Amino acid sequence: MDPMVKNRRVLVTGSTGFKGSWLSLWLLELGAEVAGFALPPERPNDLYHMLGLEPRMKQVYGDIRNPDALSTLFREFRPEIVFHLAAQPLVRLSYADPVGTYSTNVLGSIHLLEAVRHCPETRALIYITSDKCYRNREWLWGYRENDELGGHDPYSASKACAEVVFFSYLDSFFRSRKRFGAASARAGNVIGGGDWAADRLVPDCIRALQAGNPIIIRNPHSIRPWQHVLEPLSGYLLLAERLMADPETVSGAWNFGPDAEAVRTVRDLSERIVGQWGSGAIEIHSPPDAPHESKLLQLNCDKARRLLGWKPSWDFERGLSETVAWYLGVHRGENPLELAKAQIKAFGGLS
């Protein structure tokens, strides 16, 4: 990876989250001056803590729904590049707290866009939403960037709303701004070491395996586009590089998903995790009153392949193997930071 970010001021919102922690580490290893804006980590074993990131970056703890704290950071840090990852990221939680989900994912994103709008030093914005921003028709082919937006559950709908807001700002304020580019990025289901969120398949599997309990899965036949966390992050970094060089061409929406061979069922992924862990059992509990979750969703990434030259580096087997290896290593007492740095290097992200 060409260290385009070296010595540049880079802001990551959601820096204490799973993806945000991996991205912050990668940026630091590439020589960027990194600032983070996020809620405090929820757990002692959150990846942000395990990687020891706080002493290495300017971390501000705050809520994206508070525009004053965010604006203050922009005025003080004057970021050249902004990666916006802060979000309420869980489908099932969105049913329990729809207001919090919409206020974070929509109003919070508006606050971010306003801060960018009033920061002349910012030259590139990478605005992360989700593959769930598409209105899911449960069809067999992948969604393209110009397909209809929408969402059945509050989380998915909030991400569709966030995309509408983004394009409003792009058309109203950003396209006419000189030497500035902005892109939204939509990724598939991300796996990787250090994710401990509730109601996500891999963390649920690992917690059960570590405790010696059976893995409980709700929707064994649901199909998802699984990809290692470094895959979409490499796309985000490439977007930043290209936005700095050619903002008019690159501004817009981009999908970053795995190849078709990585589109697998929940049961398939769970069984492979058990196999690589070396022990464990799976039980299926499908409550009849469970909230709706999509059964089939995948992305078409032809645009990123053809216009950015981006493509997945690790297939499904490699991505899953690296994920389980990280958790196993930590379970056996290995250093989480060194495990993560070794995986970024093996991915080709530090060359």
Contacts in CASP RR format, 6 or more apart in sequence:
PFRMAT RR
TARGET T0000
AUTHOR 0000-0000-0000
METHOD contacts of the structure
MODEL  1
MDPMVKNRRVLVTGSTGFKGSWLSLWLLELGAEVAGFALPPERPNDLYHM
LGLEPRMKQVYGDIRNPDALSTLFREFRPEIVFHLAAQPLVRLSYADPVG
TYSTNVLGSIHLLEAVRHCPETRALIYITSDKCYRNREWLWGYRENDELG
GHDPYSASKACAEVVFFSYLDSFFRSRKRFGAASARAGNVIGGGDWAADR
LVPDCIRALQAGNPIIIRNPHSIRPWQHVLEPLSGYLLLAERLMADPETV
SGAWNFGPDAEAVRTVRDLSERIVGQWGSGAIEIHSPPDAPHESKLLQLN
CDKARRLLGWKPSWDFERGLSETVAWYLGVHRGENPLELAKAQIKAFGGL
S
1 30 0 8 1.000
1 234 0 8 1.000
1 237 0 8 1.000
1 348 0 8 1.000
1 349 0 8 1.000
1 350 0 8 1.000
1 351 0 8 1.000
2 241 0 8 1.000
3 30 0 8 1.000
3 31 0 8 1.000
4 237 0 8 1.000
4 240 0 8 1.000
4 241 0 8 1.000
4 244 0 8 1.000
5 27 0 8 1.000
5 30 0 8 1.000
5 31 0 8 1.000
5 32 0 8 1.000
5 81 0 8 1.000
5 237 0 8 1.000
5 240 0 8 1.000
6 30 0 8 1.000
6 31 0 8 1.000
6 32 0 8 1.000
7 31 0 8 1.000
7 32 0 8 1.000
7 33 0 8 1.000
8 32 0 8 1.000
8 33 0 8 1.000
8 80 0 8 1.000
8 81 0 8 1.000
9 32 0 8 1.000
9 33 0 8 1.000
9 35 0 8 1.000
9 77 0 8 1.000
9 78 0 8 1.000
9 79 0 8 1.000
9 80 0 8 1.000
9 81 0 8 1.000
9 121 0 8 1.000
10 27 0 8 1.000
10 32 0 8 1.000
10 33 0 8 1.000
10 34 0 8 1.000
10 35 0 8 1.000
10 79 0 8 1.000
10 80 0 8 1.000
10 81 0 8 1.000
10 82 0 8 1.000
10 83 0 8 1.000
11 34 0 8 1.000
11 35 0 8 1.000
11 36 0 8 1.000
11 37 0 8 1.000
11 73 0 8 1.000
11 74 0 8 1.000
11 77 0 8 1.000
11 79 0 8 1.000
11 81 0 8 1.000
11 82 0 8 1.000
11 83 0 8 1.000
12 20 0 8 1.000
12 23 0 8 1.000
12 24 0 8 1.000
12 27 0 8 1.000
12 34 0 8 1.000
12 35 0 8 1.000
12 36 0 8 1.000
12 37 0 8 1.000
12 38 0 8 1.000
12 83 0 8 1.000
12 85 0 8 1.000
13 36 0 8 1.000
13 37 0 8 1.000
13 38 0 8 1.000
13 64 0 8 1.000
13 70 0 8 1.000
13 82 0 8 1.000
13 83 0 8 1.000
13 84 0 8 1.000
13 85 0 8 1.000
13 86 0 8 1.000
13 112 0 8 1.000
14 20 0 8 1.000
14 36 0 8 1.000
14 37 0 8 1.000
14 38 0 8 1.000
14 39 0 8 1.000
14 64 0 8 1.000
14 85 0 8 1.000
14 86 0 8 1.000
14 87 0 8 1.000
15 21 0 8 1.000
15 23 0 8 1.000
15 24 0 8 1.000
15 34 0 8 1.000
15 36 0 8 1.000
15 37 0 8 1.000
15 38 0 8 1.000
15 48 0 8 1.000
15 53 0 8 1.000
15 57 0 8 1.000
15 59 0 8 1.000
15 85 0 8 1.000
16 38 0 8 1.000
16 39 0 8 1.000
16 40 0 8 1.000
16 41 0 8 1.000
16 46 0 8 1.000
16 48 0 8 1.000
16 59 0 8 1.000
17 38 0 8 1.000
17 41 0 8 1.000
17 46 0 8 1.000
17 47 0 8 1.000
17 48 0 8 1.000
17 85 0 8 1.000
18 47 0 8 1.000
18 190 0 8 1.000
18 192 0 8 1.000
18 194 0 8 1.000
18 195 0 8 1.000
18 196 0 8 1.000
18 197 0 8 1.000
18 229 0 8 1.000
19 85 0 8 1.000
19 128 0 8 1.000
19 190 0 8 1.000
19 229 0 8 1.000
19 232 0 8 1.000
19 233 0 8 1.000
20 38 0 8 1.000
20 83 0 8 1.000
20 85 0 8 1.000
21 46 0 8 1.000
21 47 0 8 1.000
21 48 0 8 1.000
21 51 0 8 1.000
21 53 0 8 1.000
21 194 0 8 1.000
22 47 0 8 1.000
22 229 0 8 1.000
22 230 0 8 1.000
22 233 0 8 1.000
22 340 0 8 1.000
23 83 0 8 1.000
23 85 0 8 1.000
23 233 0 8 1.000
23 236 0 8 1.000
24 34 0 8 1.000
24 36 0 8 1.000
24 48 0 8 1.000
24 53 0 8 1.000
24 57 0 8 1.000
25 51 0 8 1.000
25 53 0 8 1.000
25 337 0 8 1.000
25 340 0 8 1.000
25 341 0 8 1.000
25 344 0 8 1.000
26 230 0 8 1.000
26 233 0 8 1.000
26 237 0 8 1.000
26 344 0 8 1.000
26 349 0 8 1.000
27 34 0 8 1.000
28 34 0 8 1.000
28 53 0 8 1.000
28 56 0 8 1.000
28 57 0 8 1.000
29 341 0 8 1.000
29 344 0 8 1.000
29 350 0 8 1.000
30 349 0 8 1.000
30 350 0 8 1.000
33 58 0 8 1.000
34 56 0 8 1.000
34 57 0 8 1.000
34 58 0 8 1.000
35 57 0 8 1.000
35 58 0 8 1.000
35 59 0 8 1.000
35 60 0 8 1.000
35 73 0 8 1.000
35 77 0 8 1.000
35 79 0 8 1.000
36 57 0 8 1.000
36 58 0 8 1.000
36 59 0 8 1.000
36 60 0 8 1.000
36 73 0 8 1.000
37 60 0 8 1.000
37 62 0 8 1.000
37 64 0 8 1.000
37 69 0 8 1.000
37 70 0 8 1.000
37 73 0 8 1.000
37 86 0 8 1.000
38 59 0 8 1.000
38 61 0 8 1.000
38 62 0 8 1.000
38 86 0 8 1.000
39 61 0 8 1.000
39 62 0 8 1.000
39 63 0 8 1.000
40 61 0 8 1.000
41 48 0 8 1.000
41 49 0 8 1.000
43 196 0 8 1.000
45 196 0 8 1.000
46 194 0 8 1.000
46 196 0 8 1.000
47 193 0 8 1.000
47 194 0 8 1.000
47 195 0 8 1.000
47 196 0 8 1.000
47 336 0 8 1.000
48 54 0 8 1.000
50 194 0 8 1.000
50 330 0 8 1.000
50 336 0 8 1.000
50 337 0 8 1.000
51 336 0 8 1.000
51 337 0 8 1.000
51 340 0 8 1.000
52 337 0 8 1.000
53 59 0 8 1.000
58 77 0 8 1.000
60 69 0 8 1.000
60 73 0 8 1.000
62 69 0 8 1.000
62 70 0 8 1.000
63 69 0 8 1.000
64 70 0 8 1.000
64 86 0 8 1.000
64 104 0 8 1.000
64 108 0 8 1.000
64 109 0 8 1.000
64 111 0 8 1.000
64 112 0 8 1.000
65 103 0 8 1.000
65 104 0 8 1.000
65 107 0 8 1.000
65 108 0 8 1.000
65 111 0 8 1.000
66 111 0 8 1.000
67 111 0 8 1.000
67 114 0 8 1.000
67 115 0 8 1.000
70 111 0 8 1.000
70 112 0 8 1.000
70 115 0 8 1.000
71 114 0 8 1.000
71 115 0 8 1.000
71 118 0 8 1.000
73 115 0 8 1.000
74 115 0 8 1.000
74 116 0 8 1.000
74 118 0 8 1.000
74 119 0 8 1.000
74 122 0 8 1.000
75 119 0 8 1.000
78 119 0 8 1.000
78 121 0 8 1.000
78 122 0 8 1.000
79 119 0 8 1.000
79 121 0 8 1.000
79 122 0 8 1.000
80 121 0 8 1.000
80 122 0 8 1.000
80 123 0 8 1.000
80 124 0 8 1.000
81 122 0 8 1.000
81 123 0 8 1.000
81 124 0 8 1.000
81 125 0 8 1.000
81 126 0 8 1.000
81 240 0 8 1.000
81 244 0 8 1.000
82 112 0 8 1.000
82 116 0 8 1.000
82 122 0 8 1.000
82 124 0 8 1.000
82 125 0 8 1.000
82 126 0 8 1.000
83 126 0 8 1.000
83 128 0 8 1.000
83 236 0 8 1.000
83 240 0 8 1.000
84 109 0 8 1.000
84 112 0 8 1.000
84 125 0 8 1.000
84 126 0 8 1.000
84 127 0 8 1.000
84 128 0 8 1.000
85 128 0 8 1.000
86 104 0 8 1.000
86 108 0 8 1.000
86 112 0 8 1.000
87 104 0 8 1.000
87 105 0 8 1.000
87 128 0 8 1.000
87 159 0 8 1.000
88 94 0 8 1.000
88 97 0 8 1.000
88 100 0 8 1.000
88 101 0 8 1.000
88 104 0 8 1.000
88 105 0 8 1.000
88 155 0 8 1.000
88 158 0 8 1.000
89 130 0 8 1.000
89 155 0 8 1.000
89 197 0 8 1.000
90 155 0 8 1.000
90 197 0 8 1.000
90 198 0 8 1.000
90 199 0 8 1.000
90 200 0 8 1.000
91 132 0 8 1.000
91 153 0 8 1.000
91 155 0 8 1.000
91 156 0 8 1.000
91 199 0 8 1.000
91 291 0 8 1.000
91 293 0 8 1.000
92 199 0 8 1.000
92 291 0 8 1.000
92 293 0 8 1.000
93 101 0 8 1.000
93 155 0 8 1.000
93 198 0 8 1.000
93 199 0 8 1.000
94 101 0 8 1.000
94 153 0 8 1.000
94 154 0 8 1.000
94 155 0 8 1.000
94 158 0 8 1.000
95 153 0 8 1.000
95 154 0 8 1.000
95 291 0 8 1.000
98 154 0 8 1.000
101 154 0 8 1.000
101 155 0 8 1.000
101 158 0 8 1.000
102 154 0 8 1.000
102 157 0 8 1.000
102 158 0 8 1.000
102 161 0 8 1.000
104 158 0 8 1.000
105 155 0 8 1.000
105 158 0 8 1.000
105 159 0 8 1.000
105 161 0 8 1.000
105 162 0 8 1.000
106 158 0 8 1.000
106 161 0 8 1.000
106 162 0 8 1.000
106 165 0 8 1.000
109 127 0 8 1.000
109 162 0 8 1.000
109 165 0 8 1.000
109 166 0 8 1.000
110 165 0 8 1.000
112 127 0 8 1.000
113 127 0 8 1.000
113 165 0 8 1.000
113 166 0 8 1.000
113 169 0 8 1.000
116 122 0 8 1.000
116 125 0 8 1.000
116 182 0 8 1.000
117 169 0 8 1.000
117 173 0 8 1.000
117 174 0 8 1.000
122 180 0 8 1.000
123 179 0 8 1.000
123 180 0 8 1.000
123 181 0 8 1.000
123 243 0 8 1.000
123 244 0 8 1.000
123 247 0 8 1.000
124 180 0 8 1.000
124 181 0 8 1.000
124 182 0 8 1.000
124 239 0 8 1.000
124 240 0 8 1.000
124 243 0 8 1.000
124 244 0 8 1.000
124 247 0 8 1.000
125 174 0 8 1.000
125 180 0 8 1.000
125 181 0 8 1.000
125 182 0 8 1.000
125 183 0 8 1.000
125 243 0 8 1.000
126 182 0 8 1.000
126 183 0 8 1.000
126 185 0 8 1.000
126 236 0 8 1.000
126 239 0 8 1.000
126 240 0 8 1.000
126 243 0 8 1.000
127 162 0 8 1.000
127 166 0 8 1.000
127 182 0 8 1.000
127 183 0 8 1.000
127 184 0 8 1.000
127 185 0 8 1.000
128 184 0 8 1.000
128 185 0 8 1.000
128 187 0 8 1.000
128 236 0 8 1.000
129 159 0 8 1.000
129 162 0 8 1.000
129 163 0 8 1.000
129 166 0 8 1.000
129 184 0 8 1.000
129 185 0 8 1.000
129 186 0 8 1.000
130 155 0 8 1.000
130 156 0 8 1.000
130 159 0 8 1.000
130 186 0 8 1.000
130 187 0 8 1.000
130 188 0 8 1.000
131 143 0 8 1.000
131 186 0 8 1.000
131 187 0 8 1.000
131 188 0 8 1.000
131 189 0 8 1.000
131 225 0 8 1.000
131 255 0 8 1.000
131 257 0 8 1.000
131 297 0 8 1.000
131 298 0 8 1.000
131 299 0 8 1.000
132 151 0 8 1.000
132 155 0 8 1.000
132 156 0 8 1.000
132 159 0 8 1.000
132 294 0 8 1.000
132 297 0 8 1.000
133 149 0 8 1.000
133 150 0 8 1.000
133 151 0 8 1.000
133 156 0 8 1.000
133 159 0 8 1.000
133 160 0 8 1.000
133 162 0 8 1.000
133 163 0 8 1.000
133 186 0 8 1.000
134 143 0 8 1.000
134 147 0 8 1.000
134 148 0 8 1.000
134 149 0 8 1.000
134 150 0 8 1.000
134 151 0 8 1.000
134 160 0 8 1.000
134 186 0 8 1.000
134 297 0 8 1.000
135 147 0 8 1.000
135 148 0 8 1.000
135 149 0 8 1.000
135 150 0 8 1.000
135 151 0 8 1.000
135 160 0 8 1.000
136 151 0 8 1.000
136 152 0 8 1.000
136 156 0 8 1.000
136 294 0 8 1.000
136 296 0 8 1.000
136 297 0 8 1.000
138 294 0 8 1.000
138 295 0 8 1.000
138 296 0 8 1.000
139 296 0 8 1.000
140 296 0 8 1.000
141 298 0 8 1.000
141 300 0 8 1.000
142 298 0 8 1.000
142 299 0 8 1.000
142 300 0 8 1.000
143 255 0 8 1.000
143 297 0 8 1.000
143 298 0 8 1.000
143 299 0 8 1.000
143 300 0 8 1.000
144 255 0 8 1.000
144 300 0 8 1.000
144 302 0 8 1.000
144 303 0 8 1.000
145 186 0 8 1.000
145 252 0 8 1.000
145 253 0 8 1.000
145 254 0 8 1.000
145 255 0 8 1.000
145 303 0 8 1.000
146 253 0 8 1.000
149 160 0 8 1.000
149 163 0 8 1.000
149 164 0 8 1.000
150 156 0 8 1.000
150 157 0 8 1.000
150 160 0 8 1.000
151 157 0 8 1.000
151 159 0 8 1.000
151 160 0 8 1.000
152 292 0 8 1.000
152 294 0 8 1.000
153 291 0 8 1.000
153 292 0 8 1.000
153 293 0 8 1.000
156 294 0 8 1.000
163 184 0 8 1.000
163 253 0 8 1.000
166 182 0 8 1.000
166 184 0 8 1.000
167 184 0 8 1.000
167 252 0 8 1.000
167 253 0 8 1.000
169 182 0 8 1.000
170 182 0 8 1.000
170 251 0 8 1.000
170 252 0 8 1.000
174 180 0 8 1.000
174 181 0 8 1.000
174 182 0 8 1.000
174 251 0 8 1.000
175 248 0 8 1.000
175 251 0 8 1.000
179 247 0 8 1.000
180 247 0 8 1.000
181 243 0 8 1.000
181 247 0 8 1.000
181 248 0 8 1.000
181 250 0 8 1.000
181 251 0 8 1.000
182 243 0 8 1.000
182 247 0 8 1.000
182 251 0 8 1.000
182 252 0 8 1.000
183 239 0 8 1.000
183 243 0 8 1.000
183 250 0 8 1.000
183 251 0 8 1.000
183 252 0 8 1.000
183 253 0 8 1.000
183 254 0 8 1.000
184 252 0 8 1.000
184 253 0 8 1.000
184 254 0 8 1.000
185 232 0 8 1.000
185 235 0 8 1.000
185 236 0 8 1.000
185 239 0 8 1.000
185 253 0 8 1.000
185 254 0 8 1.000
185 255 0 8 1.000
185 256 0 8 1.000
186 253 0 8 1.000
186 254 0 8 1.000
186 255 0 8 1.000
186 256 0 8 1.000
186 299 0 8 1.000
187 227 0 8 1.000
187 231 0 8 1.000
187 232 0 8 1.000
187 255 0 8 1.000
187 256 0 8 1.000
187 257 0 8 1.000
187 299 0 8 1.000
188 224 0 8 1.000
188 225 0 8 1.000
188 226 0 8 1.000
188 227 0 8 1.000
188 232 0 8 1.000
188 256 0 8 1.000
188 257 0 8 1.000
188 258 0 8 1.000
188 297 0 8 1.000
188 299 0 8 1.000
189 224 0 8 1.000
189 225 0 8 1.000
189 226 0 8 1.000
189 227 0 8 1.000
190 227 0 8 1.000
190 228 0 8 1.000
190 229 0 8 1.000
190 231 0 8 1.000
190 232 0 8 1.000
191 202 0 8 1.000
191 226 0 8 1.000
191 227 0 8 1.000
191 228 0 8 1.000
191 229 0 8 1.000
191 269 0 8 1.000
191 319 0 8 1.000
191 320 0 8 1.000
191 323 0 8 1.000
192 202 0 8 1.000
192 228 0 8 1.000
192 229 0 8 1.000
192 319 0 8 1.000
192 322 0 8 1.000
192 323 0 8 1.000
192 326 0 8 1.000
193 202 0 8 1.000
193 229 0 8 1.000
193 323 0 8 1.000
193 326 0 8 1.000
193 327 0 8 1.000
193 340 0 8 1.000
194 203 0 8 1.000
194 326 0 8 1.000
194 327 0 8 1.000
194 330 0 8 1.000
194 336 0 8 1.000
195 202 0 8 1.000
195 203 0 8 1.000
195 229 0 8 1.000
196 203 0 8 1.000
196 207 0 8 1.000
197 203 0 8 1.000
198 204 0 8 1.000
201 217 0 8 1.000
201 266 0 8 1.000
201 269 0 8 1.000
201 270 0 8 1.000
202 269 0 8 1.000
202 273 0 8 1.000
202 323 0 8 1.000
204 215 0 8 1.000
204 216 0 8 1.000
204 217 0 8 1.000
205 215 0 8 1.000
205 270 0 8 1.000
205 273 0 8 1.000
205 274 0 8 1.000
206 273 0 8 1.000
206 327 0 8 1.000
208 214 0 8 1.000
208 215 0 8 1.000
208 216 0 8 1.000
208 280 0 8 1.000
209 215 0 8 1.000
209 273 0 8 1.000
209 274 0 8 1.000
209 277 0 8 1.000
209 279 0 8 1.000
209 280 0 8 1.000
210 331 0 8 1.000
212 279 0 8 1.000
212 280 0 8 1.000
214 280 0 8 1.000
214 281 0 8 1.000
214 282 0 8 1.000
214 283 0 8 1.000
215 270 0 8 1.000
215 273 0 8 1.000
215 274 0 8 1.000
215 280 0 8 1.000
215 281 0 8 1.000
215 282 0 8 1.000
215 283 0 8 1.000
216 283 0 8 1.000
216 284 0 8 1.000
216 285 0 8 1.000
217 266 0 8 1.000
217 267 0 8 1.000
217 270 0 8 1.000
217 282 0 8 1.000
217 283 0 8 1.000
217 284 0 8 1.000
217 285 0 8 1.000
218 284 0 8 1.000
218 285 0 8 1.000
218 286 0 8 1.000
218 287 0 8 1.000
218 290 0 8 1.000
218 293 0 8 1.000
219 266 0 8 1.000
219 286 0 8 1.000
219 293 0 8 1.000
219 295 0 8 1.000
220 265 0 8 1.000
220 266 0 8 1.000
220 267 0 8 1.000
220 270 0 8 1.000
220 284 0 8 1.000
220 286 0 8 1.000
221 265 0 8 1.000
221 266 0 8 1.000
221 267 0 8 1.000
221 295 0 8 1.000
222 265 0 8 1.000
222 266 0 8 1.000
222 293 0 8 1.000
222 294 0 8 1.000
222 295 0 8 1.000
222 296 0 8 1.000
223 263 0 8 1.000
223 264 0 8 1.000
223 265 0 8 1.000
223 266 0 8 1.000
223 295 0 8 1.000
223 296 0 8 1.000
223 297 0 8 1.000
223 298 0 8 1.000
224 263 0 8 1.000
224 264 0 8 1.000
224 266 0 8 1.000
224 269 0 8 1.000
224 297 0 8 1.000
224 298 0 8 1.000
225 257 0 8 1.000
225 258 0 8 1.000
225 262 0 8 1.000
225 263 0 8 1.000
225 297 0 8 1.000
225 298 0 8 1.000
225 299 0 8 1.000
226 258 0 8 1.000
226 262 0 8 1.000
226 263 0 8 1.000
226 264 0 8 1.000
226 269 0 8 1.000
226 316 0 8 1.000
226 320 0 8 1.000
227 256 0 8 1.000
227 257 0 8 1.000
227 258 0 8 1.000
227 262 0 8 1.000
227 312 0 8 1.000
227 319 0 8 1.000
228 314 0 8 1.000
228 318 0 8 1.000
228 319 0 8 1.000
228 320 0 8 1.000
228 322 0 8 1.000
228 323 0 8 1.000
228 347 0 8 1.000
230 313 0 8 1.000
230 314 0 8 1.000
230 343 0 8 1.000
230 344 0 8 1.000
230 347 0 8 1.000
230 349 0 8 1.000
231 256 0 8 1.000
231 257 0 8 1.000
231 258 0 8 1.000
231 312 0 8 1.000
231 313 0 8 1.000
231 314 0 8 1.000
232 256 0 8 1.000
232 257 0 8 1.000
234 310 0 8 1.000
234 313 0 8 1.000
234 347 0 8 1.000
234 349 0 8 1.000
235 254 0 8 1.000
235 256 0 8 1.000
235 304 0 8 1.000
235 308 0 8 1.000
235 310 0 8 1.000
236 256 0 8 1.000
238 308 0 8 1.000
238 309 0 8 1.000
238 310 0 8 1.000
239 250 0 8 1.000
239 254 0 8 1.000
239 308 0 8 1.000
242 249 0 8 1.000
242 250 0 8 1.000
242 308 0 8 1.000
243 250 0 8 1.000
243 251 0 8 1.000
249 307 0 8 1.000
250 307 0 8 1.000
250 308 0 8 1.000
254 303 0 8 1.000
254 304 0 8 1.000
254 308 0 8 1.000
255 299 0 8 1.000
255 300 0 8 1.000
255 301 0 8 1.000
255 303 0 8 1.000
255 304 0 8 1.000
256 299 0 8 1.000
256 301 0 8 1.000
256 304 0 8 1.000
256 310 0 8 1.000
257 298 0 8 1.000
257 299 0 8 1.000
257 301 0 8 1.000
257 312 0 8 1.000
258 312 0 8 1.000
258 315 0 8 1.000
258 316 0 8 1.000
259 312 0 8 1.000
259 315 0 8 1.000
260 298 0 8 1.000
261 315 0 8 1.000
261 316 0 8 1.000
262 312 0 8 1.000
262 315 0 8 1.000
262 316 0 8 1.000
263 298 0 8 1.000
264 316 0 8 1.000
267 282 0 8 1.000
267 284 0 8 1.000
269 320 0 8 1.000
270 282 0 8 1.000
271 282 0 8 1.000
272 320 0 8 1.000
273 320 0 8 1.000
273 324 0 8 1.000
274 280 0 8 1.000
274 281 0 8 1.000
274 282 0 8 1.000
276 320 0 8 1.000
276 321 0 8 1.000
276 324 0 8 1.000
276 325 0 8 1.000
276 328 0 8 1.000
277 324 0 8 1.000
277 328 0 8 1.000
301 310 0 8 1.000
301 311 0 8 1.000
304 310 0 8 1.000
304 311 0 8 1.000
305 311 0 8 1.000
313 347 0 8 1.000
313 348 0 8 1.000
314 322 0 8 1.000
314 347 0 8 1.000
322 343 0 8 1.000
322 346 0 8 1.000
325 339 0 8 1.000
326 336 0 8 1.000
326 339 0 8 1.000
326 340 0 8 1.000
326 343 0 8 1.000
329 339 0 8 1.000
330 336 0 8 1.000
330 339 0 8 1.000
341 350 0 8 1.000
344 350 0 8 1.000
END
